[in-house]
Amino acid sequence: MNQRADAHLEAWKAKQELAERMIPLIGQLYRDHDVVMSVHGRSLVGRSSIDIIRAHRSARKIDEVELPLEESSAIVAALAKLQPGPVSVDLALLANGFRAAAGDDLEAYLREVLAPAFDAQPGRGTDVVLYGFGRIGRLLARIIIDHSGSGNGLNLRAIVVRRGSENDLVKRANLLRRDSVHGPFNGTITVLEDEDAILANGVRIQVIYSNDPASVDYTQYGIEDAILVDNTGRWRDAEGLGQHLKNQGIARVLLTAPGKGDMLNVVYGVNNDKITDADTIVSAASCTTNAITPVLKVMNDEFGVKRGHVETVHSYTNDQNLIDNFHKGDRRGRSAALNMVLTETGAAKAVSKALPEFEGKLTGNAIRVPTPDVSMAVLNLQLERETTVEEINSLLEQVSLTGALRTQIEYVESPEIVSTDFVGSNRAGIVDGLATIVTGDTAVLYVWYDNEYGYSCQVVRVIEQLAGSHPAHLPARTA
């Protein structure tokens, strides 16, 4: 091996060693104190050494330089010694701040900047019940289990399903354990057959069999003041979903589909500030609405949107037939695996439930295509002023990095990117910058989205707000 190659390898090994030292400290602070560590929003909890190195490298998109592992590892070691209370800390912001302060006492700096965290007390935890255990339900389970921490946040206590067979429990556990799209469950799963329960990474999940949403006494399972997430789509109005509130143990209901009537439809990051204590039934809207609404808000705030059309190229769903057969919906009876299927979408109209200023401005259609996950929305917008590709892309890239909607919007520029590259994306939507088209006051934007996992992450963010379980973010961003 020549000297240049050897030097690169030694530098890489040094980075790995620093990252490996950080892993147990990050885990201990998370499990025991609910301290969540990230680098500009990229969580480090439960990540490998390679993931940690990659997160540090990504800091160059914002800070123009890679975050030195030497600096962040020193901060992690100091936090392990100081042991603050529940808090979400950004190591990049802390490292940048300490460097700018030009001090030499790291612990004193952390005590000052993270002062609120040392007074923060752990919450009591919030029980969560999943009503239904399909594609979204199982992904919600994975995410909530991964967010369990010390147990003082969201606690997945039960799933409610209709019994499908004698070995129903084992089948449910296996569907949680293996997923054709999202891969294997990250951890261990044990079936407690005598208790009708599933044990996943130490989280005991009671499996409740019921055909009637108003017939379950959740308190008999020790469940109290729970948030119930209805992901069946069977009921979408307040009357139907209100059946859940008649049960002992349920305090609030969240629907994972567009709600009907006057129900509050929430797109996290856009209008979640409208949630009040009086909202006992809330909708998390749809995957497409979550993907396009944040981008539409940015475009309307900066350029003004006169009108537009949304065309979604959407992966097939379980609602369609695998092969041609009768279906009550038009065209959806034709084989999902063999056809592009033109169908309707309510996403365009649903945007106005989160952004009232879009009332009557958008039309929409959908094309279902033979892929199992990751969809695309094409936004054709007429703006109130002329602009350029460069101006729009620069704005959306900056928002994705430092804006208030950075956890909802991602921005990419790659001539080789395709749909499978976004499986597992935790953003609501990803703007494909190289596809942006602008002609005067008309703009066409292409927005990818993982219609399963990305949407589920948005749902969990709403659950966390309803529960008041997410710790404060420190230090506060100035951008």
C-alpha positions in Angstrom: 0.0 0.0 0.0 1.4 3.4 -0.9 1.8 6.2 1.7 -1.1 8.3 0.4 -3.6 5.3 0.5 -2.3 4.3 3.9 -2.8 7.8 5.3 -6.4 7.9 4.1 -7.1 4.5 5.7 -5.5 5.5 9.0 -7.6 8.7 9.1 -10.7 6.6 8.5 -9.8 4.2 11.2 -9.3 7.1 13.6 -12.8 8.4 12.8 -14.3 5.0 13.4 -12.6 4.7 16.8 -14.0 8.1 17.9 -17.5 7.2 16.7 -17.3 3.8 18.4 -16.4 5.6 21.7 -19.5 7.8 21.4 -22.0 5.0 20.8 -22.3 3.6 24.4 -22.5 7.2 25.9 -25.2 8.2 23.4 -27.1 5.1 24.2 -26.8 5.5 28.0 -27.9 9.1 28.0 -30.9 8.2 25.8 -32.0 5.2 27.8 -31.5 6.7 31.3 -32.1 10.4 30.8 -34.0 10.9 27.5 -31.2 12.9 26.0 -31.5 12.7 22.2 -28.4 13.6 20.3 -28.3 14.7 16.6 -26.1 16.6 14.1 -28.2 19.2 12.4 -31.3 17.1 12.8 -29.7 13.7 12.0 -30.3 11.5 15.0 -27.3 9.6 16.4 -29.4 7.4 18.7 -29.1 3.7 17.9 -26.8 4.4 14.9 -23.6 2.6 13.8 -20.2 4.2 13.7 -20.6 4.6 10.0 -23.9 6.4 10.4 -22.3 8.7 12.9 -19.4 9.5 10.6 -21.9 10.1 7.8 -23.9 12.5 9.9 -20.8 14.5 10.8 -19.8 14.7 7.1 -23.3 16.0 6.2 -22.7 19.1 8.4 -20.7 20.6 5.6 -24.0 21.3 3.8 -24.8 23.8 6.4 -21.5 24.8 8.0 -19.4 24.4 4.8 -17.0 22.1 6.7 -17.3 18.7 8.2 -18.1 18.5 11.9 -14.8 17.2 13.6 -15.5 14.0 15.5 -12.9 15.1 18.0 -15.1 18.1 19.0 -18.4 16.2 19.2 -16.9 13.2 21.0 -15.6 15.6 23.7 -19.1 17.1 24.1 -20.7 13.7 24.4 -18.2 12.6 27.1 -18.9 15.9 29.0 -22.7 15.4 28.8 -22.3 11.8 30.0 -20.5 13.3 33.1 -23.0 16.1 33.6 -26.1 14.0 32.9 -28.8 16.6 32.0 -32.5 15.9 32.1 -34.7 15.3 29.0 -33.4 17.3 26.1 -32.8 17.1 22.3 -29.2 18.4 21.7 -27.6 19.3 18.4 -23.9 18.5 18.6 -23.1 20.6 15.6 -24.6 23.7 17.2 -22.9 23.0 20.5 -19.5 22.5 18.8 -19.9 25.7 16.7 -21.0 27.7 19.7 -18.1 26.5 21.9 -15.6 27.2 19.2 -17.0 30.7 18.7 -16.9 31.4 22.4 -13.2 30.6 22.4 -13.4 29.3 25.9 -11.5 26.4 27.5 -14.1 25.1 30.0 -16.4 22.8 28.0 -18.4 21.7 31.0 -19.1 25.3 32.1 -20.2 26.2 28.5 -22.6 23.2 28.4 -24.1 24.0 31.8 -24.8 27.6 30.6 -26.2 26.7 27.1 -28.2 23.7 28.3 -29.3 25.2 31.6 -33.1 24.5 31.1 -32.2 20.8 30.6 -30.7 20.4 34.0 -34.0 21.5 35.6 -36.1 19.4 33.3 -37.9 16.5 34.9 -38.8 13.2 33.2 -42.4 12.9 32.0 -44.6 10.1 33.2 -45.0 8.6 29.8 -48.0 8.4 27.5 -49.8 5.2 26.6 -50.4 4.6 22.9 -52.8 2.1 21.3 -52.8 1.2 17.7 -56.2 0.4 16.3 -55.3 -1.7 13.3 -52.0 -3.2 12.4 -51.5 -2.9 8.6 -48.8 -1.1 6.7 -49.0 2.1 8.6 -49.7 0.5 12.0 -46.7 -1.8 11.8 -44.4 1.1 10.8 -45.8 3.3 13.6 -45.0 0.4 16.0 -41.4 0.2 14.8 -40.9 3.9 15.1 -42.5 4.2 18.6 -40.5 1.2 19.9 -37.3 2.8 18.5 -38.3 6.0 20.4 -39.0 4.3 23.7 -35.9 5.6 25.5 -36.3 5.5 29.2 -40.0 4.8 28.9 -41.0 8.4 29.9 -42.1 9.3 26.4 -44.5 7.3 24.1 -45.3 3.8 25.4 -46.8 1.4 22.9 -49.1 -0.6 25.1 -51.5 -2.4 22.7 -52.7 -3.1 19.2 -56.4 -3.9 18.5 -57.2 -6.2 15.6 -59.8 -8.7 14.4 -58.7 -12.3 14.9 -57.8 -13.7 11.5 -56.8 -17.3 12.3 -55.9 -19.6 15.1 -52.2 -18.6 14.9 -53.1 -14.9 14.5 -50.6 -13.8 17.2 -47.7 -15.5 15.6 -48.6 -14.1 12.2 -48.9 -10.5 13.5 -45.4 -10.9 15.2 -43.9 -12.2 12.0 -45.3 -9.3 9.9 -43.7 -6.9 12.4 -40.5 -8.9 12.3 -40.1 -9.0 8.5 -41.1 -6.4 5.9 -40.6 -6.9 2.1 -40.1 -3.1 1.6 -38.6 -1.8 4.8 -36.5 -4.9 5.8 -36.2 -6.7 9.1 -37.1 -5.3 12.5 -34.1 -3.8 14.2 -34.1 -5.9 17.3 -35.7 -8.9 18.9 -39.3 -10.1 19.0 -40.8 -12.7 21.3 -44.3 -14.0 21.1 -46.0 -14.4 24.6 -48.8 -16.8 23.5 -50.2 -17.3 27.0 -50.6 -13.6 27.4 -51.7 -12.6 23.9 -48.8 -10.3 23.7 -45.7 -9.5 21.7 -42.4 -8.4 23.3 -40.3 -6.2 21.0 -37.0 -4.8 22.3 -38.4 -5.0 25.8 -41.7 -3.3 24.9 -44.7 -5.4 25.9 -47.5 -5.0 23.4 -50.9 -6.4 24.3 -52.8 -7.8 21.4 -56.5 -7.1 21.9 -59.0 -8.9 19.7 -62.2 -7.0 19.0 -64.7 -6.3 16.2 -66.3 -3.4 18.0 -64.4 -0.2 18.8 -66.7 0.7 21.7 -66.4 -2.6 23.5 -62.9 -2.6 24.9 -62.1 -1.7 28.5 -58.5 -0.7 28.1 -58.1 -0.1 31.8 -58.2 -3.9 32.5 -54.8 -3.9 30.7 -53.5 -1.1 32.8 -53.9 1.4 30.0 -55.0 4.9 31.0 -55.4 8.3 29.3 -54.1 6.8 26.1 -53.8 8.2 22.6 -55.5 5.8 20.2 -54.2 5.9 16.6 -56.9 4.6 14.2 -55.1 3.4 11.1 -57.9 1.3 9.7 -59.5 4.1 7.6 -62.9 2.6 8.4 -64.2 5.7 10.2 -63.2 9.1 9.1 -65.7 11.4 10.8 -66.1 12.5 14.4 -69.1 10.3 15.1 -67.4 7.1 14.0 -64.1 7.8 15.6 -65.9 9.1 18.7 -66.7 5.4 19.5 -63.2 5.0 20.7 -63.6 7.7 23.3 -66.5 5.8 24.9 -64.0 3.3 26.1 -62.3 3.4 29.5 -58.6 4.3 29.1 -58.8 6.4 25.9 -58.3 10.1 26.1 -57.6 11.2 22.5 -57.9 9.7 19.0 -55.7 10.3 16.0 -56.8 9.3 12.5 -54.2 8.3 9.9 -56.3 9.4 6.9 -58.0 12.7 5.9 -60.8 13.5 8.3 -64.2 14.6 7.3 -66.4 17.5 8.5 -64.9 20.0 10.8 -62.2 17.7 12.1 -58.8 19.3 12.4 -56.5 17.9 9.7 -52.9 18.3 10.8 -49.8 18.4 8.6 -47.0 18.5 11.2 -44.8 21.5 10.7 -47.5 23.5 8.9 -50.5 23.8 11.2 -49.8 21.6 14.2 -49.8 24.8 16.3 -53.6 24.8 15.8 -54.0 21.7 18.1 -55.7 22.6 21.4 -56.5 20.6 24.5 -60.1 20.5 23.2 -59.2 18.6 20.1 -59.8 15.0 21.3 -60.2 13.7 17.7 -57.5 14.8 15.2 -56.6 13.7 11.7 -53.0 13.4 10.4 -54.2 13.9 6.8 -52.8 11.7 4.1 -49.3 10.8 2.9 -49.7 13.0 -0.2 -51.1 16.0 1.7 -48.1 15.7 4.1 -45.7 15.6 1.2 -46.9 18.6 -0.8 -48.3 21.0 1.8 -44.9 22.0 3.3 -43.5 22.7 -0.1 -46.7 24.6 -1.2 -46.4 26.7 2.0 -42.8 27.7 1.2 -43.8 28.6 -2.4 -46.8 30.6 -1.4 -45.0 32.5 1.3 -42.2 33.5 -1.1 -43.8 33.8 -4.5 -47.6 33.6 -4.0 -49.5 30.8 -5.7 -52.5 31.8 -7.9 -53.5 28.3 -8.8 -52.0 24.9 -9.5 -52.5 21.2 -10.4 -51.1 18.3 -8.4 -50.5 15.0 -10.2 -49.4 12.2 -8.0 -47.5 9.1 -9.3 -48.4 6.8 -6.4 -47.3 3.3 -5.5 -50.1 0.8 -5.4 -51.8 0.1 -2.1 -53.6 -2.8 -0.5 -56.9 -1.2 -1.6 -56.2 -2.3 -5.2 -56.5 -5.8 -6.6 -53.4 -7.9 -7.3 -55.1 -9.3 -10.4 -58.2 -8.2 -12.3 -61.3 -8.6 -10.1 -64.4 -6.7 -9.0 -63.7 -3.5 -7.1 -66.3 -0.9 -6.0 -64.0 1.9 -7.2 -63.5 2.8 -10.8 -60.3 1.2 -12.4 -59.0 0.0 -9.1 -60.2 -3.5 -9.9 -57.6 -3.9 -12.6 -54.3 -5.6 -11.7 -52.1 -3.2 -9.6 -49.0 -5.2 -10.5 -49.5 -4.9 -14.3 -51.0 -1.5 -14.9 -50.7 2.2 -14.4 -54.1 3.1 -13.0 -55.6 6.5 -13.3 -57.6 7.4 -10.2 -58.7 10.3 -8.0 -56.9 11.9 -5.1 -58.3 14.2 -2.5 -54.9 15.6 -1.6 -55.3 18.8 -3.6 -58.5 19.7 -1.9 -57.2 18.5 1.5 -54.3 21.0 1.4 -56.7 23.8 2.2 -57.6 22.2 5.5 -54.1 22.8 6.6 -53.5 26.0 4.5 -56.9 27.8 4.1 -55.3 30.2 1.6 -55.3 27.4 -0.9 -59.1 27.0 -0.9 -60.2 26.5 -4.5 -56.7 27.0 -6.0 -55.6 23.4 -6.6 -56.9 20.5 -8.7 -55.5 17.0 -8.6 -55.4 13.5 -10.0 -53.4 10.3 -9.3 -51.8 7.6 -11.3 -51.2 4.3 -9.4 -48.1 2.5 -10.7 -46.6 -1.0 -10.1 -44.2 -0.1 -7.3 -44.8 -1.1 -3.7 -43.5 2.1 -2.0 -42.3 5.7 -2.6 -44.4 8.0 -4.7 -44.0 11.4 -6.5 -46.1 14.5 -6.6 -45.7 16.8 -9.6 -46.7 20.4 -8.7 -47.6 22.6 -11.6 -48.0 26.1 -10.1 -48.8 29.5 -11.5 -47.1 32.1 -9.3 -47.8 35.7 -8.7 -44.4 36.8 -10.0 -41.8 35.6 -12.3 -38.8 33.6 -10.9 -36.0 31.3 -12.0 -35.0 27.7 -11.4 -32.0 28.9 -9.4 -34.1 31.1 -7.1 -36.7 28.4 -6.3 -34.1 25.7 -5.8 -31.9 27.9 -3.6 -34.9 28.7 -1.4 -36.0 25.1 -1.0 -32.5 23.8 -0.3 -32.0 26.4 2.4 -35.4 25.6 4.0 -34.4 21.9 4.0 -31.2 22.7 5.8 -32.0 25.4 8.3 -35.7 26.4 7.9 -38.6 25.8 10.2 -39.7 23.0 7.9 -36.4 21.2 7.7 -37.8 18.0 9.3 -40.6 18.0 6.6 -38.7 19.0 3.5 -35.5 17.4 2.0 -33.7 18.7 -1.1 -31.6 16.5 -3.4 -29.7 17.1 -6.6 -28.5 13.9 -8.3 -28.7 12.8 -11.9 -29.0 9.1 -10.8 -31.6 9.3 -8.1 -34.6 7.0 -8.4 -37.6 6.0 -6.2 -36.0 3.2 -4.2 -33.4 5.7 -3.0 -36.1 7.2 -0.8 -37.3 4.1 0.9 -37.0 4.8 4.7 -36.8 8.6 4.3 -38.2 10.3 7.4 -39.1 13.5 5.6 -42.6 14.3 4.4 -41.3 15.1 0.9 -38.1 15.4 -1.0 -37.7 18.1 -3.7 -35.8 16.8 -6.8 -33.9 20.0 -7.7 -32.6 18.8 -11.1 -36.2 18.3 -12.2 -37.5 21.8 -11.4 -38.9 23.6 -14.4 -39.6 27.4 -14.5 -41.0 29.5 -17.3 -41.7 33.0 -16.2 -44.4 32.8 -13.6 -45.0 29.1 -14.0 -43.1 26.5 -12.0 -43.2 22.7 -12.0 -41.8 20.9 -9.0 -41.2 17.2 -8.5 -41.5 16.0 -4.9 -40.7 12.4 -3.9 -42.1 10.8 -0.7 -42.0 7.5 1.1 -45.8 7.2 1.3 -45.4 4.7 4.1 -42.4 5.5 6.3 -42.2 9.2 5.7 -45.9 9.6 6.4 -45.6 7.4 9.6 -42.8 9.7 10.9 -45.2 12.7 10.4 -47.9 10.8 12.3 -45.5 10.1 15.2 -44.6 13.8 15.4 -48.3 14.5 15.9 -48.6 11.8 18.5 -45.6 13.3 20.4 -47.2 16.8 20.3 -50.5 15.4 21.6 -48.6 13.6 24.4 -46.3 16.6 25.1 -43.5 14.1 25.2 -40.8 15.6 22.9 -38.0 17.3 24.9 -36.9 20.9 24.2 -34.4 21.4 21.4 -31.2 23.0 22.6 -29.3 25.1 21.8 -32.0 27.1 19.9 -31.3 27.8 16.3 -30.9 31.4 15.2 -31.9 30.7 11.6 
